[in-house]
Amino acid sequence: MAKAYDKTGRTADAIQAVSEAVDLAVKQDNQQVAKSLQDALDHYERDNSGAESN
């Protein structure tokens, strides 16, 4: 879902979706998924901060 949001310019929604997914993965003690999602979240946040500074 986050990738679809991001591709349509809805980066804030992508960040929210991935953030919720990270929280769920952590609660379920699924560290591998949490790490992968956190990497995606970091990517979206970097992209979003770059867009805001332009």
C-alpha positions in Angstrom: 0.0 0.0 0.0 2.8 2.4 0.9 4.5 2.0 -2.5 1.2 2.8 -4.2 0.8 5.9 -2.1 4.4 7.0 -2.8 4.1 6.4 -6.5 1.0 8.7 -6.6 2.7 11.5 -4.7 1.0 10.7 -1.4 4.3 10.3 0.5 2.8 11.4 3.9 0.2 8.5 3.5 3.0 6.1 2.6 4.9 7.1 5.7 1.8 6.6 7.9 1.1 3.2 6.4 4.7 1.9 6.8 4.9 3.4 10.3 1.8 1.4 11.3 3.2 -1.7 9.7 6.5 -1.3 11.6 4.5 -1.0 14.9 2.6 -4.1 14.1 5.7 -6.1 13.2 7.4 -5.1 16.4 4.3 -6.0 18.5 4.3 -9.4 16.8 8.1 -9.8 17.5 8.8 -10.2 13.9 12.2 -8.4 13.8 13.1 -9.3 10.2 9.9 -7.7 8.8 10.2 -4.8 11.2 13.8 -4.1 9.9 12.7 -4.3 6.3 9.8 -2.0 6.9 11.9 0.4 8.9 14.3 0.6 6.0 11.3 1.5 3.7 10.1 4.1 6.3 13.6 5.7 6.4 13.6 5.9 2.6 10.1 7.6 2.4 11.1 10.0 5.2 14.3 11.0 3.4 12.4 11.5 0.1 9.7 13.5 1.9 12.2 15.8 3.6 14.0 16.4 0.3 10.6 17.3 -1.3 9.8 19.7 1.5 13.1 21.6 1.1 12.6 22.2 -2.6 
